Amino acid sequence: MNMISASPIQGVNIIVAVGSVDGMAGTAACIRHSSNPNVQVVFTQAFQVNSIDVSKWPQNSKVGFIDLGVNNEGSTPNQQLTVDFVNKIYRSGHMILFIADEHGKKAWGEVLERSGHSKNELTIKPKDRTKYSSSCAVLSKALDESADSHTKALLYAGDQADQMNFNTQFGEIFNNCTKSNMSDPSRRPYVVQHMAHHDAPDAKIQSWMNEYVEMQDNLPKILTSGDNLGDGIFLYDCTIGRHDATAIFSEAYKTSPVVVLSGTNVFIEGKMQAAVSIATYKKDLNVLKIIQEAGITAGGMAAKANFALKDREAAIEAVRKAVTQ
């Protein structure tokens, strides 16, 4: 058995990850599995990679991407942002070791090709969500039996989180301690490094989790604001107070397949602001594509789109038209 097949993350010293529970759990699993205490972690989003300064990385770094999709922000998705980032990595003398992402292998293949590289150079290749439910599912398949029980539990938690189940050993910890303050950049690196080596939260992480419990008091209030817009679409008022949008979606899906959160806090054009999110659990409904094709600037993923408050009615009608065809 060669080194790559034995350990596809061997030598990784930089991880660029999205700060979802899936991304955090996958990062913690890789830190643990790599046995490298000096792995540097950069949390970002697909539309923010242009702000990463790769010149500060150690020379000849081996880089892993976790849960990082190709940029799709805007009414015309700007793939070039990701191409420029990948080019910057290679031109700085670094190499991309693996891409553990389930958001689209075709898009990643195009980006790598435009950068003069190929998916065949990677030890872990990007996948499609039709076959892999999360980045942790991609990592779980790649690491297989070489992962210890703790690493497997981290990967299981991340995969379950992408299916909106946070009731796992590590899922609740990652979710609650970061969702209570999404704009605090110190929380994700801290909890990832701690949970890579521990089974339970420390006092600091526990205090962050306690904040989340207090925030959840607003969940029933927001759910009772539900307005039936017809055609399986419900609208919820999130200006009521601090909230966990994912928890609202999870509960709201019990009532309708398409959920609109108005006044929720999301990243729009690189800034956290009150906006609108439309999401669905229907696999055959790409709400992001529908809204972008309506000429609305939006980001997110196939199952969830984020956009400005001014575009709420137009976006709802675009989705309505798609679900009633």
HUGIPE-V397716 format. One line per field, one symbol per residue. burial: + if it has 9 or more other C-alpha atoms within 8 Angstrom, else -. A space follows every 10 residues. Layout:
# HUGIPE-V397716
burial->???
This chain:
# HUGIPE-V397716
burial->---+--+++- -++++++++- ++++++++++ ++++----+- +-++++++++ ---------- ++++++++++ +++++--++- ++++++++++ --++++++++ +++++--++- +++-+--++- -++++++++- -+++++++++ --+---+--- ++++++++++ ++-+++-+-+ ++++++++++ ------+++- ++++++---- +---++++++ +++-++-++- +++-++---- -+++++++-- --++--++++ +++--+++++ ++++++++-- -+++++++++ ----++++-+ ++-+-+++++ -++++++++- ++--++-+++ -----
